[in-house]
Amino acid sequence: MKVYRNILYDIIIQKLFSVIAFACLIVLLLIMIFLFKEGLPIFKSVSLNDFILGTDWYPTSENPRYGIFPLITASLSVTLLASILAVPLSLSIAVYLSELASPLIREIIKPAIEIIASIPSVIIGFFGMVVLAPVLQDYLGLDTGLNLLNASIMLAFMAIPTIASISEDAISSVPISLKEASYALGANRWKTIFHITIPASLSGIWTAIILGISRVLGETMVVLMVAGGATTMPDSIFSPVRPLTSNIAAEMGEAPVGGDHYHALFAIGIILFIITFIVNLITDYLSNKYKFKAN
């Protein structure tokens, strides 16, 4: 009787998780349908080429223009610079915690890093606005400290906990037998780290990096507060910019429902959806590729 009860319990749990999984897929599908339904009508008023490659975003002028190329450039520039800042620091932290730090230090630093990841983005944006912006403006002689560099630094700060924590877990999961074999062949600690441990954990490291980049790419509040808000093409890292996410947040409240401005903002959401989808495909490819090599 107990055996049958356990089998029934397993079946119920399996069906429950299946229902939850399919419900998540249905919700995602409905969101995607709504996004495309509200975004595609803008292409009756403006061509896809002019929308993506246009350099003028003036949706409320007498002759509205809906070119989002400066917004796309801003998003990619902020993401790239934040990644350049965050990835080396994150991997250094991960290697230190998993391979070099004592158990006591690891027990202190690892939870601290995970706590940093829980800081609300509005607080990070507020810090960038009232602390970092005046520093950049005064010491670099800029017209404003609210610019691409400020946004990149704050986004890097947000990405570091995610990348470092997941990378540390990946490095720590490398079998100890691989390291012992390396030491037995005469390799020192650093050679073992760079030639054995890191290559064996590349699947998890790449996943961590892409997840960190995804968070940077999809962040709204920080870039809305510290990027400067200019819808022009950036000519340096000190230029004020407006990424795609902050443009939606800044203008959705003033866009008349059903108008071209409204539909253009949803079309920006479609572009973000496509970019995120591509990033997820890259994540899956890199994870599977290096997981195979690690094995």
Secondary structure, 3 states (H helix, E strand, C coil): CHHHHHHHHHHHHHHHHHHHHHHHHHHHHHHHHHHHHHHHHHHHCCCHHHHHHCCCEECCCCCCEECCHHHHHHHHHHHHHHHHHHHHHHHHHHHHHHHHCCHHHHHHHHHHHHHHCCCCHHHHHHHHHHHHHHHHHHHHCCCCCCCHHHHHHHHHHHHHHHHHHHHHHHHHCCCHHHHHHHHHCCCCHHHHHHHHHHHHCHHHHHHHHHHHHHHHHHCCHHHHHHCECCCCCCCCCCCCECCHHHHHHHHHHHCCCCCHHHHHHHHHHHHHHHHHHHHHHHHHHHHHHHHHHHC
